C-alpha cells in the first residue's frame, strides 16, 4: 500500500497542491489523516480516477419535475450510449445540488416575486452567475387541475377558498410552490384559509392523481398532466422552464451531445404539439446573451 502526501498527489495528478487540499476538505477525493496530516492511498486514488472517468460519461440532472423533460430524457437514453439520470427534487434543491457539484445540470423555473416575472434572477441568488450557461427548454402553463366537468365551478384561486374546495399542494422548495405562493400573495389570499394547502406532494402527476381519485377537489400544477389524466384545467400563468449548466460542463462532449438533442428536427416535430407547452425556442441559449 503506497501512501502519498498532498505534494505527491499534486505531482501525480499534475494539479495545484492547494486544489488537492480543497478536494480533500470537500470529500471529493479519498483521503485519510495520519499524525494530523492529510494522506492519500495510491490504490484508492487510481480507483477514484477510473470511477470518475466513467461517471463523466453520464449526465445527472437535478431540479424541477416536468413531464415533457422526462419524456425527452427517455427518448435520448434509448438512442445514445451515455445515460442521463433525472432527479426531480425541486428547483431550489436542484440549484443547491448543482452548486455543490452533486449534479451535471439543473432544470429550473423560478419566478422573481419582486419583479413579478420569470427571469434569471435565481442565478444571482443561488449561484455565481458568471460561471453558468442557461438554456431555454420551453414555456409551460401552470394552473388549477379540477375533475372533469369542473363540478365545483372553480375558475380561480379565490374560488378554491370561497367554495370550500379540498386542495392539494406541491412540496416546499419547488418552483411550482413558489409560484402558487406568489399568486396567493398577489390575490391577498391567506393560505391558512385554503383547505388542504399543507398537503404536499412531490410531483405534478401525484397532484393530478389525487384530483382524479376524488381525494382532492383541486390541485396546482402543469396543464399537460391535466390533459393526460383527462382532468379540466384552469390556466393561471405561463412560465419559462430552463436548464442551467456550469460553464466547464456546458462545453464537455456528453453535455453538448445532450443539449444538441433538443434542437433535432425529429424531436422538435414530435413535441411541438404537446398540450400546455410552447417549444418554439427549445434549446436556445438565454445566458450569457448571444
C-alpha positions as CSV (number, residue, x, y, z in Angstrom):
1,X,0.0,0.0,0.0
2,X,1.6,3.3,-1.2
3,X,0.9,6.3,1.0
4,X,1.1,9.7,-0.8
5,X,1.3,13.2,0.7
6,X,-0.6,16.2,-0.8
7,X,2.5,17.2,-2.6
8,X,3.0,13.7,-4.0
9,X,-0.6,13.6,-5.2
10,X,-0.2,17.1,-6.7
11,X,2.7,15.8,-8.8
12,X,0.9,12.6,-9.7
13,X,-2.3,14.3,-10.9
14,X,-0.5,17.3,-12.2
15,X,-2.8,19.8,-10.4
16,X,-2.1,22.5,-7.9
17,X,-1.4,21.4,-4.3
18,X,-4.0,23.9,-2.9
19,X,-6.6,22.2,-5.2
20,X,-5.6,18.8,-3.6
21,X,-6.4,20.2,-0.1
22,X,-9.6,21.7,-1.3
23,X,-10.8,18.4,-2.8
24,X,-9.9,16.6,0.4
25,X,-11.7,19.1,2.6
26,X,-14.8,18.8,0.4
27,X,-14.6,14.9,0.4
28,X,-14.2,15.0,-3.3
29,X,-11.2,12.7,-3.3
30,X,-10.5,9.7,-0.9
31,X,-8.2,10.8,1.9
32,X,-7.2,10.0,5.5
33,X,-5.3,11.6,8.3
34,X,-2.1,10.3,9.6
35,X,-0.5,12.1,12.5
36,X,-2.7,15.1,11.9
37,X,-1.7,15.4,8.3
38,X,-3.8,14.5,5.2
39,X,-2.6,11.5,3.3
40,X,-3.7,9.5,0.3
41,X,-3.6,5.8,-0.7
42,X,-2.4,5.5,-4.3
43,X,-4.6,2.4,-5.0
44,X,-7.7,4.3,-3.8
45,X,-6.7,7.3,-5.9
46,X,-6.3,5.2,-9.0
47,X,-9.8,3.6,-8.4
48,X,-11.3,7.0,-7.8
49,X,-9.9,8.3,-11.1
50,X,-11.3,5.3,-13.0
51,X,-14.7,5.7,-11.4
52,X,-14.7,9.4,-12.2
53,X,-13.7,8.8,-15.8
54,X,-16.8,6.5,-16.2
55,X,-19.0,9.0,-14.3
56,X,-18.0,11.8,-16.6
57,X,-19.8,10.0,-19.5
58,X,-23.1,10.2,-17.6
59,X,-25.3,13.2,-17.0
60,X,-27.0,13.8,-13.7
61,X,-29.9,16.3,-13.8
62,X,-31.4,17.7,-10.5
63,X,-34.2,20.1,-10.3
64,X,-37.9,20.7,-11.2
65,X,-40.3,18.0,-12.0
66,X,-41.6,18.1,-15.6
67,X,-43.5,15.6,-17.8
68,X,-42.0,16.7,-21.1
69,X,-38.4,16.8,-19.9
70,X,-38.8,13.3,-18.6
71,X,-40.1,12.1,-21.9
72,X,-37.2,13.7,-23.8
73,X,-34.7,12.1,-21.4
74,X,-36.3,8.7,-22.0
75,X,-36.1,9.2,-25.8
76,X,-32.4,10.3,-25.5
77,X,-31.5,7.3,-23.4
78,X,-33.0,4.9,-25.9
79,X,-30.7,6.2,-28.7
80,X,-27.5,7.1,-27.0
81,X,-24.7,5.3,-25.1
82,X,-24.2,7.9,-22.4
83,X,-27.1,7.8,-20.0
84,X,-28.9,10.8,-18.5
85,X,-30.3,10.4,-14.9
86,X,-33.0,12.7,-13.7
87,X,-33.8,13.5,-10.1
88,X,-36.9,15.8,-9.8
89,X,-36.1,17.3,-6.3
90,X,-37.5,20.8,-6.9
91,X,-35.9,23.9,-8.5
92,X,-34.2,25.3,-5.4
93,X,-32.8,22.0,-4.2
94,X,-31.6,21.3,-7.8
95,X,-29.7,24.6,-7.9
96,X,-28.1,23.8,-4.5
97,X,-27.1,20.4,-5.6
98,X,-25.6,21.8,-8.8
99,X,-23.7,24.5,-6.8
100,X,-22.3,21.7,-4.6
101,X,-21.1,19.7,-7.6
102,X,-23.7,16.9,-7.0
103,X,-25.3,17.2,-10.5
104,X,-24.1,17.9,-14.0
105,X,-27.1,20.1,-14.9
106,X,-30.1,21.6,-13.1
107,X,-33.6,22.3,-14.6
108,X,-35.5,25.3,-13.0
109,X,-38.5,27.5,-13.2
110,X,-38.4,30.2,-10.5
111,X,-40.4,33.4,-10.6
112,X,-38.9,36.7,-9.4
113,X,-41.5,37.7,-6.9
114,X,-40.2,41.3,-6.7
115,X,-40.2,42.0,-10.5
116,X,-43.3,39.7,-10.9
117,X,-41.9,37.8,-13.9
118,X,-39.9,34.8,-14.9
119,X,-36.3,35.8,-15.3
120,X,-32.8,34.8,-14.5
121,X,-32.6,36.4,-11.0
122,X,-32.1,33.0,-9.4
123,X,-28.6,33.0,-10.8
124,X,-27.6,35.8,-8.6
125,X,-29.5,34.4,-5.6
126,X,-28.3,30.8,-5.7
127,X,-25.2,30.7,-8.0
128,X,-22.2,32.7,-9.2
129,X,-23.9,33.6,-12.5
130,X,-20.7,34.2,-14.5
131,X,-19.8,30.6,-14.2
132,X,-23.1,29.2,-15.8
133,X,-24.9,28.9,-19.1
134,X,-28.7,28.9,-19.2
135,X,-30.6,27.2,-21.9
136,X,-34.3,27.8,-22.6
137,X,-36.2,24.5,-22.9
138,X,-39.8,25.6,-23.2
139,X,-42.6,27.6,-21.7
140,X,-45.4,25.8,-19.9
141,X,-48.8,26.5,-18.4
142,X,-49.4,26.3,-14.7
143,X,-52.8,26.5,-13.1
144,X,-55.6,24.6,-11.2
145,X,-56.4,21.0,-12.0
146,X,-60.0,20.0,-11.3
147,X,-62.2,17.0,-12.0
148,X,-63.7,16.6,-15.5
149,X,-66.7,18.8,-15.8
150,X,-65.4,21.1,-13.0
151,X,-68.3,20.2,-10.7
152,X,-67.5,22.9,-8.1
153,X,-67.2,25.6,-10.9
154,X,-63.7,26.6,-9.9
155,X,-62.3,29.3,-12.1
156,X,-59.7,31.0,-9.8
157,X,-57.7,30.6,-6.6
158,X,-60.4,32.7,-4.9
159,X,-63.0,30.1,-5.8
160,X,-60.9,27.3,-4.2
161,X,-61.3,29.2,-0.9
162,X,-64.9,30.6,-1.3
163,X,-66.3,27.2,-2.4
164,X,-64.5,25.2,0.3
165,X,-62.7,23.0,-2.2
166,X,-60.2,20.5,-0.8
167,X,-56.8,21.4,-2.3
168,X,-53.6,19.6,-2.7
169,X,-50.2,21.4,-2.9
170,X,-46.7,20.8,-4.2
171,X,-43.7,20.5,-1.9
172,X,-41.8,23.3,-0.3
173,X,-38.8,24.5,-2.4
174,X,-40.4,23.5,-5.7
175,X,-40.8,26.2,-8.4
176,X,-44.5,25.4,-8.6
177,X,-44.9,26.0,-4.8
178,X,-43.1,29.3,-5.1
179,X,-45.3,30.3,-8.0
180,X,-48.5,29.4,-6.1
181,X,-47.5,31.3,-3.0
182,X,-46.7,34.3,-5.2
183,X,-50.1,34.2,-6.9
184,X,-51.9,33.8,-3.5
185,X,-50.0,36.8,-2.2
186,X,-51.0,38.8,-5.3
187,X,-54.6,37.9,-4.7
188,X,-54.3,38.6,-1.0
189,X,-55.4,35.1,-0.1
190,X,-54.4,33.7,3.2
191,X,-53.1,30.1,2.6
192,X,-54.5,29.0,6.0
193,X,-58.0,29.6,4.6
194,X,-57.3,27.0,1.8
195,X,-58.4,23.6,2.9
196,X,-55.5,21.1,2.2
197,X,-52.8,23.8,1.5
198,X,-50.5,21.9,3.9
199,X,-50.8,18.7,1.9
200,X,-47.5,18.5,-0.1
201,X,-46.8,16.1,-3.0
202,X,-43.5,15.6,-4.9
203,X,-44.7,15.7,-8.5
204,X,-47.4,17.2,-10.8
205,X,-48.5,13.6,-11.6
206,X,-49.2,12.9,-7.9
207,X,-51.2,16.1,-7.7
208,X,-53.2,15.1,-10.8
209,X,-53.9,11.6,-9.5
210,X,-55.1,13.0,-6.1
211,X,-57.7,15.1,-8.0
212,X,-58.5,12.2,-10.4
213,X,-59.2,9.8,-7.5
214,X,-61.5,12.3,-5.8
215,X,-59.3,12.8,-2.8
216,X,-59.0,16.5,-3.7
217,X,-61.3,18.9,-5.5
218,X,-58.4,20.9,-6.9
219,X,-54.6,21.0,-7.2
220,X,-52.0,23.3,-8.6
221,X,-49.8,22.0,-11.4
222,X,-49.0,22.0,-15.1
223,X,-51.7,21.8,-17.8
224,X,-50.2,18.8,-19.6
225,X,-50.7,16.5,-16.7
226,X,-54.4,17.6,-16.5
227,X,-54.6,16.8,-20.2
228,X,-53.0,13.3,-19.9
229,X,-55.3,12.4,-16.9
230,X,-58.5,13.7,-18.6
231,X,-59.0,16.5,-16.0
232,X,-60.2,20.0,-16.6
233,X,-57.6,22.8,-16.2
234,X,-57.8,26.5,-15.3
235,X,-54.6,28.2,-16.7
236,X,-53.2,30.9,-14.5
237,X,-49.6,31.5,-15.5
238,X,-47.2,30.7,-18.4
239,X,-43.6,30.3,-17.2
240,X,-40.2,29.6,-18.7
241,X,-38.5,26.3,-17.9
242,X,-34.7,26.4,-18.2
243,X,-31.6,24.2,-18.0
244,X,-28.6,25.5,-16.1
245,X,-25.1,24.2,-16.9
246,X,-21.8,25.1,-15.3
247,X,-19.6,26.7,-18.0
248,X,-17.0,24.0,-17.9
249,X,-19.6,21.3,-18.2
250,X,-21.5,23.0,-20.9
251,X,-18.5,22.6,-23.3
252,X,-18.0,18.9,-22.4
253,X,-18.8,16.3,-25.1
254,X,-21.6,14.5,-23.2
255,X,-23.4,17.7,-22.3
256,X,-23.1,19.2,-25.7
257,X,-24.4,16.0,-27.3
258,X,-27.4,16.0,-24.9
259,X,-28.2,19.7,-25.4
260,X,-27.9,19.4,-29.2
261,X,-30.6,16.7,-29.0
262,X,-33.1,19.4,-28.0
263,X,-32.7,21.0,-31.4
264,X,-33.0,17.9,-33.5
265,X,-35.8,18.4,-36.1
266,X,-37.3,15.0,-35.4
267,X,-37.6,15.8,-31.7
268,X,-38.9,19.3,-32.3
269,X,-41.6,17.9,-34.6
270,X,-42.6,15.3,-32.0
271,X,-43.0,17.7,-29.2
272,X,-44.4,20.9,-30.9
273,X,-48.0,20.0,-30.2
274,X,-47.6,18.9,-26.6
275,X,-50.6,20.3,-24.8
276,X,-49.7,23.1,-22.3
277,X,-46.2,23.7,-23.7
278,X,-44.6,26.2,-26.1
279,X,-41.4,24.6,-27.6
280,X,-40.8,27.2,-30.2
281,X,-37.4,28.3,-28.8
282,X,-36.3,25.0,-27.3
283,X,-32.5,24.6,-26.9
284,X,-31.7,28.3,-27.4
285,X,-29.1,29.9,-25.0
286,X,-30.5,32.8,-23.0
287,X,-27.5,33.5,-20.7
288,X,-24.9,34.7,-21.4
289,X,-26.7,36.7,-24.2
290,X,-25.6,35.5,-27.6
